[in-house]
Amino acid sequence: MKTRRKIGEENIRKLTKFAGGSSYGITLPIGYIRELGWKERQKLTVRKVGKKLIVEDWEK
């Protein structure tokens, strides 16, 4: 059974700890992924700016 999010909670996500405990992950809204044109297994960069994380397309 798929749970639907309440209106206004579409962008609230939880951190998930991966097996092994050395990494965490989050799911991203499919609308954002489609809007950015990102694909499965695409390389991304993550950087910390103040108290925020910025996730961007990886460029060589």
C-alpha positions in Angstrom: 0.0 0.0 0.0 1.4 3.4 -1.0 1.0 6.2 1.5 0.0 9.6 0.2 1.5 12.7 1.8 -0.7 15.4 3.1 -1.0 18.7 1.3 1.9 20.9 2.3 4.1 17.9 3.2 5.2 16.9 -0.3 8.8 18.2 0.3 9.3 16.8 3.8 11.7 13.9 3.7 13.4 11.6 6.2 17.0 10.6 6.3 17.6 6.8 5.8 20.7 5.1 7.1 22.2 2.6 4.6 23.5 -0.8 5.5 27.0 -0.6 7.0 26.1 2.7 8.7 28.6 4.9 6.9 26.1 6.7 4.6 22.7 8.3 4.7 20.3 9.0 1.9 17.0 10.8 1.1 14.5 10.4 -1.6 13.9 13.4 -3.9 10.5 14.5 -5.3 10.1 13.0 -8.8 8.9 16.4 -10.1 12.2 18.0 -9.3 14.2 15.1 -10.9 12.1 15.4 -14.1 12.3 19.2 -14.1 16.1 19.0 -13.9 16.4 16.2 -16.5 18.3 14.0 -14.1 18.5 10.3 -14.8 19.0 7.2 -12.6 22.7 6.6 -11.6 23.7 10.1 -12.7 26.7 11.6 -10.9 25.9 14.5 -8.6 28.0 16.7 -6.4 27.1 17.6 -2.8 28.6 20.6 -1.0 27.9 22.2 2.3 27.1 26.0 2.4 26.4 27.2 5.9 23.7 24.9 7.3 22.5 23.8 3.9 23.5 21.0 1.4 23.6 21.9 -2.3 23.1 19.0 -4.7 24.1 19.7 -8.3 24.8 17.9 -11.5 28.4 16.7 -11.7 30.5 18.3 -14.4 33.9 17.0 -15.5 
